[in-house]
Amino acid sequence: AAAGGMSQSHGGAFAGSADDQDRLLDEATAVVKEQAFYMKRAIDQDNVREALKHSSNLICELRTSLLSPKNYYELYMQVFQEMQHLSNFFSDKSRHNRKMVELYESVQHAGNILPRMYLLATVGASYIKSKEASAKEILKDMNELTKGVQHPMRGLFLRYYLSQMVKDKLPDTGSEYEGDGGDVNDAFDFIFQNLSESNKLWVRMQTQGPVKDKQKREKERHDLRVLVGANLVRLSQLDGMTVQYYSEIALPKILEHIIWVKDTMSQQYLFESMIQVFPDEFHISTLEQILAAYTKANPAVDMKPIMVTLMNRLANYMSNTEGNHAMAGVDVFSLFRTHLQQILERALDPSAPGVPDISPPLEVQAAFMQFTISLYPDKVHYVDIIMGSTVDILQKFSAATGGSGKLGGAAAEKVVDLLSCPLKTLSLGVLDMEHYGTVLGFLNYATRKQVALSFIASIVEDNRPLSSMEAVTNLFNFISPLLKDDDDTPNDEGSDKEAFTAEQVQVCKLVHQIRTNDTDVEFQMLTAMRGFFGQGGPDRMVHTLQPTYFAAMGLVPKIVARERRRLEEGDDAGPPPAISVKKVFQFMHKTNSALVKASPVLALHLWLNGAMLADQVVRSSGNADAFEPICFEFLTQALICFEEEISDSAKQYQGIFGLVGTVTSTQCLEPENVDTLCQKIAQHAARLLKKPMQCRAISACSHLFWSETRRDGKRVLECLQKCLKITDAVVQADAQHVDLWVEMLDKYVFFFEAQVEEVTSKFVQSLLNLCHEHVSYAETDSSARGEAKKAKAHLNEVLRYLRYVKENGAAEVAARFAELVLDN
């Protein structure tokens, strides 16, 4: 009964539930323990017959087909441990007093083949140890007889047992069994045959049971892969496994077997295992053989982990001195390149089943790129070769799928990884490559834009210079998705204003990466940038033309300094600049003219900045004839922009202050030009619709007539008196604007202190009294109480200042303010 156990079920599926599995394992374990007890008692009594009988009974529990691979493995381990007692008994000849050949033959009469083979392996190991016969003959015999068990799982575990029992009894180089017992060839033949038979059994597991359980079987089969891989580990541990033996004898046989067994899981696992178990120097010496075998693998084999692991191992190995010596004479890059192309293109074969997936080949290419850069950091053309082969793969993928669409999703991410690899070491150098931009062209718009942003970020973060026209042209062609609309640009591009602005801000930073000592080259680069920016449409130009304009402004003092050096040092200072200051101002004029319609407020600001720059050039060079017209032209354009493009009152109001500030600061303008500008600005101030704004704007215009270049007190007083009339009307209508009176007092005090004769102390005193009167009245108005409080605080500050001037000012100033009565 004990021998029967669960052996009555030899085929079909495993028992269903986890509870069933636990119960079956418990039952089998109980039998194993019981029979092991009797076996060990027989061994203690040196009773060979009884020991064989009970050991056979416990082995019979391994005949079951009901246990899952996981539980079968647990049962096997219990059997294995118990059988070690029998193995030790057989190895001690003084106890059983039998010739090993007799024991070896006697166990072959066991009734059932599975216990017969386990016993054969157990006795065979002791037989080899006794050296009563040649190790190679015993190994060969056991290997052949073990073929009798062809049930996939039982046969696989049996071969694993055989391998474990004889692992230290092989006629390996330097072993005690070498010589008459054989040599490393016999050791290799035994392990290799065990590997090939184990692999075939493992593959056959896939065909056991109904089709509906195929996925479950794949998982269970995957769990048993170590039983096959253990043979590869044994091979790698042979002392006689030299590089020469491996390359000439072992590897060809192993690879031939792997390819012959056309099973995807088997090839995947064994290819990966070989990389792990054999030394790196073996892989270097046999790289061509290995890669050639990979080209013959099933198309369904995922080559990515295999290739990535191999590349990582080789890269680490070759980074040290020993590895560098080992790779001497081996063109690693060419070997990989040649075979990778074949390996990756197989995945895109139109005859292959299913829809081709481009992601794995691209991931392998990215790994190859990283591998190449780590090994050959100075060989830029290798990077371009990889990019070229990637273009070929992408073109074949496009042909295979019958589409011309751009890549997105996972495939796009892999291309981004590939493009990112050389950036750290080569930076802008990648743009000089023939195929780098072509690879980018296969991506969809969103991904191309993301790559462009990443590229810009790397340039800005590393502060990489743009020092030539070629660098600018190549870079801006590469980041074109950020600069202009392409054929595949979405219709809603720019709808997310915040994100769109952030992208354009990144582009703007490139303008400030220009680094050159040659002003002519710098101007050429700015001109090229503006040409690219001009293609972007008004939404982009609002952002990108502004830094271009300011960069051109920064170029002007450089050219002025260069011309001055020429005057002082002559030809020793170098050649004269081909681009003059006037040429830069023309560039600025053209640049800002493109902005007027898109962003008139910004354009007004830039016109005024340009005018100020022209005035500074006159001051530094003294050449008013050349640059005064430029200054006046920029101010004229500012007024035209103000008149024709800005209609919002608040923006007009702010614009007035900008115009006043610029005109009062310039010193190079001809008097008639100043009159024209001042008159125009004052007219615009008087046309503002909201009276409080109009009042403040006209008061600001009063400064136009009292500046470093102009002293017209009459016009100042006219502006101030006009402001008082407006203030009176505004405050009469709404007391909330009472602070306008105090603001006007501020202006009168300013011009009185500035010694404008037309602004007398009488005017200041009268206005001071009016302020007291209106503030007091506003305090009684419930709707204006808050504004009145602020106006009173403002008035008190003015009074405090006036007292300070009367008491602490210079004698002349104090005398001027002496007539004012400040106490109300």
C-alpha positions in Angstrom: 0.0 0.0 0.0 2.8 2.3 0.9 4.5 1.8 -2.4 1.3 2.6 -4.2 0.7 6.0 -2.7 -0.5 8.4 -5.3 1.3 6.6 -8.2 -2.0 5.5 -9.7 -2.4 8.9 -11.5 0.3 9.4 -14.2 -1.1 12.0 -16.6 -3.5 14.9 -17.1 -3.7 18.1 -15.0 -2.7 18.7 -11.4 -5.3 18.5 -8.6 -7.4 21.7 -8.5 -7.6 23.7 -5.2 -4.9 24.7 -2.8 -6.5 22.6 -0.1 -6.3 19.6 -2.4 -2.7 20.3 -3.1 -1.9 20.6 0.7 -3.7 17.4 1.5 -1.9 15.5 -1.3 1.5 16.8 -0.2 0.8 15.9 3.4 -0.2 12.4 2.5 2.9 11.9 0.3 5.2 13.4 2.9 3.8 11.0 5.5 4.6 8.0 3.3 8.1 9.3 2.6 8.8 9.8 6.3 7.4 6.3 7.2 9.4 4.5 4.5 12.5 6.6 5.4 12.2 5.4 9.0 12.1 1.8 7.9 14.9 2.4 5.4 17.2 3.9 8.0 16.4 1.1 10.4 17.5 -1.4 7.7 20.6 0.6 7.1 21.4 0.5 10.8 21.1 -3.3 10.6 23.3 -3.3 7.4 20.4 -5.0 5.6 20.8 -4.0 1.9 17.7 -5.8 0.7 15.3 -4.1 3.2 17.0 -0.7 2.6 16.5 -1.0 -1.1 12.9 -2.0 -0.7 11.9 0.9 1.6 13.9 3.4 -0.4 12.1 2.3 -3.5 8.8 2.7 -1.7 9.5 6.3 -0.7 10.8 7.2 -4.2 7.5 5.8 -5.6 5.8 8.9 -4.1 7.5 10.9 -6.9 5.5 9.0 -9.5 2.5 11.3 -8.9 1.2 13.6 -11.5 -1.3 15.3 -9.2 1.1 17.7 -7.4 1.8 21.1 -8.8 5.5 21.8 -9.7 5.9 23.8 -6.5 4.7 21.0 -4.3 6.4 18.4 -6.3 9.7 20.2 -5.7 9.0 20.2 -1.9 8.3 16.5 -2.0 11.5 15.9 -4.1 13.6 17.8 -1.6 12.4 15.5 1.2 13.2 12.4 -0.9 16.6 13.8 -1.8 17.5 14.4 1.8 16.4 10.9 2.9 18.3 9.3 0.0 21.6 10.8 1.2 21.4 8.3 4.1 21.3 5.5 1.5 24.1 7.1 -0.5 26.4 7.2 2.5 25.5 3.6 3.3 26.5 2.5 -0.3 29.7 4.4 -0.1 30.8 2.5 3.1 31.8 -0.9 1.7 32.7 -2.2 5.1 29.0 -2.2 6.0 27.4 -3.9 3.0 30.4 -6.0 1.9 29.3 -6.1 -1.7 31.0 -5.2 -4.9 29.7 -2.0 -6.3 29.1 -3.6 -9.7 26.8 -6.1 -8.0 24.8 -3.3 -6.2 24.7 -1.3 -9.5 23.2 -4.2 -11.4 20.9 -5.3 -8.6 19.1 -2.0 -8.3 18.3 -2.2 -12.0 15.8 -5.0 -11.2 13.5 -2.7 -9.4 9.9 -3.2 -10.6 9.1 0.5 -11.5 11.3 2.6 -13.7 11.3 5.8 -11.6 12.6 4.2 -8.4 14.9 2.1 -10.5 16.5 5.3 -12.0 16.8 7.1 -8.7 18.5 4.1 -7.1 20.7 3.8 -10.1 21.9 7.4 -9.7 22.4 6.9 -6.0 24.4 3.7 -6.4 26.2 5.0 -9.5 27.6 8.0 -7.6 29.0 5.6 -4.9 30.3 3.3 -7.7 32.3 6.2 -9.2 33.5 7.2 -5.7 34.8 3.6 -5.2 36.8 3.8 -8.4 36.1 0.1 -9.1 35.2 1.2 -12.6 35.8 4.1 -15.0 33.9 7.2 -14.1 33.2 8.1 -17.7 31.6 4.7 -18.4 29.3 4.8 -15.4 28.3 8.4 -16.3 27.6 7.4 -19.9 25.6 4.4 -18.8 23.5 6.4 -16.3 22.8 9.1 -18.8 21.5 6.6 -21.3 19.4 4.6 -18.9 17.8 7.8 -17.5 16.3 8.5 -20.9 13.8 5.8 -19.9 11.8 8.3 -17.9 10.1 10.5 -20.5 7.3 12.1 -18.4 8.3 15.8 -18.6 8.2 16.8 -14.9 9.3 13.4 -13.4 12.1 13.1 -15.9 13.2 16.7 -15.3 13.5 16.1 -11.5 15.2 12.8 -12.1 17.9 14.4 -14.2 18.3 17.2 -11.6 18.8 14.4 -9.0 21.4 12.7 -11.2 23.3 16.0 -11.7 23.3 16.6 -7.9 24.5 13.2 -7.0 27.6 13.2 -9.3 28.5 16.9 -9.3 31.7 16.2 -7.3 32.5 12.9 -9.0 33.2 14.1 -12.6 36.5 13.4 -14.3 37.2 17.1 -14.5 40.7 18.6 -15.0 42.6 18.1 -11.7 39.9 15.8 -10.3 40.8 12.5 -8.5 38.7 10.8 -11.2 40.7 12.1 -14.1 42.9 9.8 -16.0 41.5 6.2 -16.3 38.1 7.7 -15.3 38.1 10.0 -18.2 38.9 13.7 -18.8 37.2 17.0 -19.1 35.7 15.9 -22.4 33.8 13.2 -20.6 32.7 15.5 -17.8 31.5 18.0 -20.4 29.7 15.3 -22.4 27.8 14.1 -19.4 26.7 17.6 -18.2 25.8 18.7 -21.8 23.7 15.6 -22.5 22.0 16.1 -19.2 21.4 19.7 -20.1 20.0 18.9 -23.6 17.7 16.1 -22.2 16.5 18.3 -19.3 15.7 21.1 -21.7 13.7 18.9 -24.1 11.7 17.6 -21.1 11.1 21.1 -19.9 9.9 22.2 -23.3 7.5 19.2 -23.5 5.8 20.4 -20.3 4.2 23.0 -22.5 2.2 20.4 -24.4 0.8 18.5 -21.3 -2.8 19.1 -20.5 -5.7 21.0 -22.1 -5.2 24.2 -24.2 -7.3 26.3 -21.8 -4.6 25.8 -19.1 -1.8 26.9 -21.4 -1.1 30.2 -19.6 -1.1 28.5 -16.2 1.3 25.8 -17.5 3.7 28.5 -18.8 3.9 30.0 -15.3 4.5 26.6 -13.7 7.0 25.7 -16.3 8.8 29.0 -15.8 9.0 28.2 -12.0 11.1 25.0 -12.9 13.6 26.7 -15.1 16.4 26.4 -12.5 16.4 22.6 -12.9 17.6 23.2 -16.5 19.9 26.1 -15.7 21.7 24.2 -13.0 23.4 22.2 -15.8 24.9 25.5 -17.2 26.1 26.4 -13.7 27.8 22.9 -13.5 29.5 23.5 -16.9 30.8 26.9 -15.8 32.3 25.4 -12.7 34.4 22.8 -14.5 38.1 23.5 -13.9 38.8 22.3 -17.4 36.5 24.9 -18.9 39.1 27.2 -20.3 38.4 30.0 -22.8 39.7 27.9 -25.6 37.7 24.8 -24.6 34.6 27.0 -24.2 35.0 28.7 -27.6 36.0 25.7 -29.6 34.0 22.8 -28.1 31.5 23.8 -25.4 29.8 26.9 -26.8 29.1 25.7 -30.3 27.3 22.6 -28.9 25.3 24.6 -26.4 24.3 27.2 -29.0 23.4 24.5 -31.5 21.1 22.8 -29.0 19.4 26.0 -27.9 18.7 27.1 -31.5 17.6 23.5 -32.4 15.0 23.5 -29.6 12.8 26.1 -31.2 11.1 27.1 -28.0 10.8 30.8 -27.0 10.9 30.4 -23.2 13.8 28.0 -23.4 15.9 30.2 -25.7 15.1 33.3 -23.6 16.1 31.7 -20.4 19.2 29.8 -21.6 20.6 32.8 -23.5 20.2 35.0 -20.4 21.6 32.3 -18.1 24.7 31.8 -20.2 25.6 35.5 -19.9 25.2 35.3 -16.1 27.1 32.0 -15.4 30.1 32.2 -17.7 32.9 34.7 -17.1 33.1 38.0 -19.0 36.4 37.1 -20.7 34.6 34.1 -22.2 32.0 36.4 -23.7 34.6 38.8 -25.2 36.4 35.9 -26.9 33.3 34.4 -28.3 31.2 37.5 -29.0 30.8 36.9 -32.7 29.5 33.3 -32.0 27.1 34.5 -29.4 25.7 37.3 -31.5 25.4 35.1 -34.5 23.3 32.7 -32.5 21.1 35.5 -31.3 20.2 36.2 -35.0 18.8 32.7 -35.3 16.6 32.9 -32.2 12.8 32.7 -32.4 11.4 36.1 -33.5 9.2 36.0 -30.3 12.3 35.9 -28.0 12.6 39.3 -26.2 16.2 40.2 -27.0 16.1 43.4 -24.9 17.1 41.8 -21.5 19.6 39.5 -23.2 21.4 42.2 -25.1 21.2 44.8 -22.3 22.6 42.3 -19.8 25.4 41.3 -22.2 26.3 44.9 -22.9 26.3 45.9 -19.2 28.6 42.9 -18.3 31.0 43.7 -21.1 31.0 47.5 -20.4 31.9 46.9 -16.7 34.5 44.3 -17.6 36.2 46.4 -20.3 36.3 49.4 -18.0 39.2 47.8 -16.1 42.7 47.1 -17.2 42.2 43.4 -17.5 39.2 43.9 -19.7 40.9 46.4 -21.9 43.7 43.8 -22.5 41.1 41.1 -23.3 39.4 43.2 -25.9 42.6 43.9 -27.8 42.0 43.0 -31.4 38.2 42.6 -30.9 36.1 45.2 -32.8 33.2 45.1 -30.3 31.3 47.9 -31.9 31.3 46.4 -35.4 30.3 43.0 -34.1 27.3 44.3 -32.2 26.3 46.6 -35.0 26.4 43.9 -37.6 24.4 41.4 -35.7 22.1 43.8 -33.9 20.7 45.0 -37.2 19.7 41.4 -38.2 18.3 40.6 -34.7 16.2 43.7 -34.5 14.9 43.6 -38.1 13.6 40.1 -37.5 11.1 41.5 -35.1 9.7 43.6 -37.9 9.5 40.9 -40.5 6.2 41.2 -42.3 5.8 37.4 -42.4 6.0 37.2 -38.6 2.7 36.7 -36.8 0.9 39.5 -35.1 1.5 43.3 -35.3 5.2 44.3 -35.0 6.2 46.0 -31.8 8.9 48.6 -32.4 9.5 49.4 -28.7 11.8 46.4 -27.8 14.1 47.0 -30.8 14.3 50.7 -29.9 15.1 49.9 -26.3 17.9 47.6 -27.4 19.2 50.5 -29.6 19.2 52.8 -26.7 21.1 50.3 -24.6 23.6 49.9 -27.5 24.0 53.6 -27.6 24.8 53.8 -23.9 27.2 50.9 -24.2 29.0 52.5 -27.2 29.3 55.9 -25.4 30.7 54.3 -22.3 33.3 52.3 -24.3 34.1 54.8 -27.0 33.3 58.3 -25.6 35.5 60.0 -28.3 34.1 58.2 -31.3 31.2 60.5 -32.3 30.7 58.8 -35.7 29.7 55.6 -33.9 26.8 57.5 -32.4 25.7 58.6 -35.8 26.0 55.1 -37.2 23.6 53.9 -34.4 21.3 56.7 -35.3 21.5 55.7 -39.0 20.6 52.1 -38.2 17.7 53.3 -36.1 16.4 55.3 -39.1 16.5 52.0 -41.1 14.6 50.2 -38.4 12.0 52.9 -38.2 11.6 53.0 -41.9 11.1 49.3 -42.1 8.6 49.4 -39.2 6.7 52.1 -41.1 6.7 49.9 -44.2 5.7 46.8 -42.2 2.7 48.5 -40.6 1.7 50.2 -43.8 1.5 53.6 -42.1 3.3 56.9 -42.2 2.0 58.1 -38.8 4.4 59.4 -36.2 5.5 57.4 -33.2 3.8 58.0 -29.8 3.4 56.2 -26.5 6.0 53.6 -25.4 7.8 53.6 -28.8 8.2 57.4 -28.6 9.7 57.1 -25.1 12.3 54.7 -26.3 13.3 57.1 -29.1 13.6 59.9 -26.6 15.9 57.6 -24.5 18.0 57.0 -27.5 18.2 60.6 -28.4 19.0 61.6 -24.8 22.0 59.1 -24.4 24.6 61.2 -26.3 23.5 64.6 -25.0 25.6 64.5 -21.8 28.9 63.7 -23.5 28.4 65.4 -26.9 25.9 68.2 -26.2 25.4 70.4 -29.3 27.8 68.1 -31.2 24.9 65.7 -31.8 23.3 68.3 -34.1 26.2 67.9 -36.5 25.3 64.3 -37.1 23.6 63.3 -40.3 20.9 61.1 -38.7 20.1 62.7 -35.3 17.5 65.1 -36.6 16.1 62.4 -38.9 15.3 60.1 -35.9 13.5 63.0 -34.2 11.3 63.3 -37.3 9.7 59.9 -36.6 8.2 61.2 -33.4 4.7 62.8 -33.0 4.5 66.5 -32.4 4.0 66.3 -28.7 7.1 64.1 -28.2 9.2 66.2 -30.6 8.3 69.2 -28.6 9.3 67.4 -25.3 12.6 66.4 -26.8 13.2 70.0 -27.9 12.5 71.2 -24.3 14.8 68.7 -22.8 17.5 69.7 -25.2 17.1 73.4 -24.4 17.1 72.6 -20.6 20.4 70.7 -20.9 22.0 73.6 -22.8 20.8 76.2 -20.3 21.5 74.2 -17.2 25.1 73.3 -18.3 25.5 76.8 -19.6 26.7 75.5 -23.0 27.6 78.4 -25.4 26.3 79.0 -28.9 29.3 80.4 -30.6 28.7 80.0 -34.3 26.1 80.4 -37.0 26.1 76.7 -37.7 25.4 75.9 -34.0 22.4 78.3 -34.0 21.0 77.0 -37.3 21.4 73.3 -36.4 19.9 73.9 -32.9 16.9 75.9 -34.1 16.1 73.4 -36.9 16.1 70.7 -34.2 13.8 72.5 -31.8 11.4 73.7 -34.6 8.3 72.2 -32.9 8.7 75.0 -30.3 9.4 77.7 -33.0 6.7 77.2 -35.6 3.6 75.2 -36.5 4.4 71.9 -38.3 2.1 69.8 -40.4 1.0 67.8 -37.4 0.8 70.6 -34.9 -2.6 70.3 -33.1 -5.2 72.9 -33.8 -5.5 73.8 -30.1 -1.7 74.4 -29.7 -1.3 77.3 -27.3 -4.7 76.9 -25.7 -3.0 76.3 -22.4 -1.6 79.8 -22.0 0.5 79.0 -19.0 2.2 75.9 -20.5 2.7 77.7 -23.8 4.3 80.7 -22.1 6.6 78.4 -20.1 7.7 76.7 -23.3 8.5 80.0 -25.0 10.3 81.3 -22.0 12.7 78.3 -22.3 13.2 79.1 -26.0 14.0 82.7 -25.0 16.8 81.6 -22.8 18.8 80.4 -25.8 19.2 84.0 -26.9 21.4 84.6 -23.8 23.6 81.5 -24.6 25.3 83.4 -27.4 29.0 83.5 -26.6 31.5 85.1 -29.0 34.0 88.0 -28.9 33.2 88.9 -32.5 30.4 91.4 -32.8 29.8 90.5 -36.4 29.3 86.9 -35.7 27.0 87.7 -32.7 24.9 89.9 -35.0 24.7 87.1 -37.6 23.5 84.7 -34.9 20.9 87.2 -33.7 19.7 87.7 -37.3 19.4 83.9 -37.7 17.5 83.6 -34.5 15.1 86.3 -35.5 14.5 84.6 -38.8 13.4 81.4 -37.0 11.3 83.4 -34.5 9.6 85.2 -37.3 8.1 81.9 -38.5 6.4 81.4 -35.2 3.4 83.6 -35.6 2.3 86.5 -33.3 1.6 84.2 -30.2 5.2 83.1 -30.2 6.8 86.3 -31.3 5.4 88.2 -28.4 7.8 86.1 -26.2 10.8 85.4 -28.5 11.4 88.8 -30.2 11.7 90.7 -26.9 15.0 89.0 -25.7 16.3 89.2 -29.3 15.7 93.0 -29.2 17.5 93.3 -25.8 20.4 91.1 -27.0 20.8 93.5 -30.0 20.8 96.4 -27.5 23.6 94.7 -25.6 25.5 94.4 -28.9 25.6 98.2 -29.4 28.1 99.1 -26.6 30.3 96.3 -27.7 30.6 97.7 -31.2 31.1 101.2 -29.8 34.0 99.9 -27.6 35.4 98.0 -30.6 35.4 101.2 -32.8 37.0 103.2 -29.9 39.8 100.6 -29.7 40.3 101.0 -33.4 40.7 104.7 -33.0 43.1 104.4 -30.1 45.2 101.4 -31.3 44.8 101.4 -35.0 45.2 98.1 -36.8 46.6 96.5 -33.7 43.0 96.4 -32.3 42.0 94.0 -35.1 39.8 94.5 -38.2 37.0 97.1 -38.1 33.5 95.8 -37.4 31.6 94.9 -40.5 28.3 95.5 -38.7 27.9 99.1 -37.5 25.9 100.5 -34.7 23.4 101.9 -37.2 22.9 98.5 -38.7 22.0 97.2 -35.2 19.5 100.0 -34.8 18.0 99.0 -38.1 17.8 95.4 -36.9 16.0 96.6 -33.7 13.6 98.8 -35.7 12.6 95.9 -38.0 12.3 93.5 -35.0 10.0 95.7 -33.0 7.9 96.7 -36.0 6.9 93.0 -36.2 5.7 93.2 -32.6 3.5 96.4 -32.9 0.4 94.5 -34.0 0.9 91.5 -31.8 1.7 93.3 -28.5 1.5 97.1 -28.8 2.2 97.8 -25.1 5.4 95.7 -25.3 6.4 97.3 -28.6 5.9 100.8 -27.0 8.2 99.8 -24.2 10.8 98.6 -26.6 10.7 101.7 -28.8 11.4 103.8 -25.7 14.3 101.6 -24.7 15.7 101.9 -28.2 15.4 105.7 -28.0 17.3 105.7 -24.6 20.0 103.6 -26.1 20.5 106.0 -29.0 20.7 108.9 -26.6 23.4 107.0 -24.6 25.4 106.4 -27.8 25.4 110.1 -28.5 26.6 110.8 -25.0 29.4 108.3 -25.2 30.5 109.1 -28.7 29.5 112.7 -29.1 28.1 112.0 -32.6 24.7 113.7 -32.3 24.4 114.1 -36.1 24.4 110.3 -36.6 22.2 109.2 -33.7 19.8 112.0 -32.9 17.6 111.1 -35.9 17.6 107.5 -34.7 16.5 108.5 -31.2 13.8 110.8 -32.7 12.6 108.0 -35.0 12.3 105.5 -32.2 10.3 108.1 -30.1 8.1 108.9 -33.2 7.4 105.2 -33.7 6.5 104.9 -30.0 3.9 107.7 -30.4 2.5 106.2 -33.6 2.2 102.8 -31.7 0.5 104.7 -28.9 -1.9 106.5 -31.2 -2.9 103.7 -33.5 -2.6 100.4 -31.5 -3.4 101.2 -27.8 -7.0 101.9 -27.1 -7.4 100.8 -23.5 -7.5 103.8 -21.2 -5.5 102.1 -18.4 -2.8 101.1 -20.9 -2.8 104.6 -22.4 -2.4 106.1 -19.0 0.7 103.9 -18.3 2.0 104.7 -21.7 1.9 108.4 -21.0 4.2 108.0 -18.0 6.7 105.9 -20.1 6.7 108.5 -22.8 7.2 111.4 -20.4 10.0 109.5 -18.5 11.9 108.8 -21.8 11.6 112.2 -23.3 12.7 114.0 -20.1 15.7 111.7 -19.9 17.0 112.2 -23.4 19.5 114.9 -24.1 20.4 114.5 -27.7 17.2 115.7 -29.4 16.9 118.9 -31.4 14.7 121.6 -29.7 12.1 121.5 -32.5 11.8 117.7 -32.2 11.4 118.0 -28.4 8.6 120.5 -28.9 6.8 118.2 -31.3 7.1 115.3 -29.0 6.0 117.2 -25.9 3.1 118.7 -27.6 1.9 115.3 -28.8 2.3 113.7 -25.4 0.4 116.5 -23.7 -2.4 116.2 -26.2 -2.7 112.5 -25.6 -2.8 113.0 -21.9 -5.6 115.6 -22.2 -7.7 113.1 -24.3 -7.8 110.4 -21.6 -11.5 109.6 -20.9 -11.4 109.2 -17.2 -10.9 112.6 -15.5 -8.7 111.4 -12.6 -6.4 109.6 -15.0 -6.4 112.7 -17.2 -5.5 114.9 -14.3 -2.6 112.8 -13.2 -1.3 112.3 -16.8 -1.3 116.1 -17.5 0.5 116.7 -14.2 3.1 114.2 -15.3 3.4 116.1 -18.6 4.4 119.2 -16.7 7.8 117.6 -16.3 8.3 117.6 -20.1 8.8 121.4 -19.8 11.2 121.4 -16.9 14.1 119.0 -17.5 17.8 119.0 -18.0 17.4 120.2 -21.6 14.3 122.4 -21.2 13.2 125.2 -18.9 9.7 126.5 -19.7 8.0 127.6 -16.5 5.0 129.1 -18.4 4.1 125.7 -19.9 4.6 124.0 -16.5 2.2 126.4 -14.9 -0.3 125.9 -17.7 -0.3 122.1 -17.1 -0.7 122.6 -13.3 -3.5 125.1 -13.6 -5.3 122.8 -16.0 -4.9 120.0 -13.5 -6.5 122.2 -10.8 -9.5 122.8 -12.9 -10.0 119.1 -13.6 -9.4 118.3 -9.9 -12.0 120.8 -8.8 -14.6 119.3 -11.1 -13.8 115.7 -10.2 -13.9 116.3 -6.4 -17.0 118.4 -6.6 -18.7 115.4 -8.4 -17.3 112.8 -6.1 -15.5 113.6 -2.8 -13.8 110.1 -2.9 -11.2 111.6 -5.2 -10.2 114.2 -2.6 -6.6 113.0 -2.6 -6.2 114.6 -6.1 -5.9 118.0 -4.3 -3.0 116.7 -2.2 -1.3 115.2 -5.3 -1.5 118.5 -7.0 -0.1 120.2 -3.9 2.9 117.7 -4.2 3.4 118.9 -7.8 3.3 122.6 -6.9 5.7 122.1 -4.0 8.1 120.2 -6.3 8.2 122.9 -9.0 8.3 125.7 -6.3 11.4 124.0 -4.8 12.8 123.5 -8.3 12.7 127.4 -8.6 10.2 127.6 -11.4 9.5 131.3 -11.2 5.9 131.0 -12.4 5.1 128.7 -9.5 5.0 131.2 -6.6 4.5 130.7 -2.8 1.1 132.4 -3.2 0.0 129.5 -5.5 1.4 127.0 -3.0 -0.3 128.7 0.0 -3.7 128.9 -1.8 -3.5 125.3 -2.8 -2.5 124.3 0.8 -5.6 126.0 2.1 -7.8 124.4 -0.5 -6.4 120.9 0.5 -7.3 121.6 4.2 -10.8 122.7 3.2 -11.6 119.8 0.9 -10.1 117.1 3.2 -12.2 118.5 6.1 -15.3 118.4 4.0 -14.6 114.9 2.8 -14.3 113.7 6.4 -17.9 114.7 6.9 -19.1 112.7 3.8 -19.8 109.1 4.9 -19.1 107.8 1.4 -15.7 109.4 1.3 -14.5 109.0 4.9 -11.9 106.3 4.1 -10.4 108.2 1.2 -10.4 111.4 3.3 -8.4 109.6 6.0 -5.8 108.6 3.4 -5.8 112.1 1.9 -5.3 113.7 5.4 -2.3 111.4 6.1 -0.9 112.4 2.8 -1.4 116.1 3.5 0.3 115.7 6.9 3.3 114.2 5.3 3.5 117.2 2.9 3.2 119.6 5.8 5.9 117.7 7.7 8.3 118.0 4.7 7.5 121.7 4.3 8.3 122.4 8.0 11.5 120.5 7.7 12.6 122.6 4.7 11.7 125.9 6.5 13.6 124.9 9.6 16.5 122.8 8.4 17.0 123.7 4.8 19.7 125.8 3.3 19.3 129.5 4.0 18.3 130.3 0.4 15.7 127.5 0.4 14.4 128.3 3.8 13.9 132.0 2.8 12.0 130.8 -0.3 9.6 128.8 1.9 9.4 131.4 4.8 6.2 133.0 3.5 4.2 129.8 3.8 1.8 129.5 6.7 1.7 125.9 7.6 -0.6 125.9 10.7 -4.2 125.6 9.9 
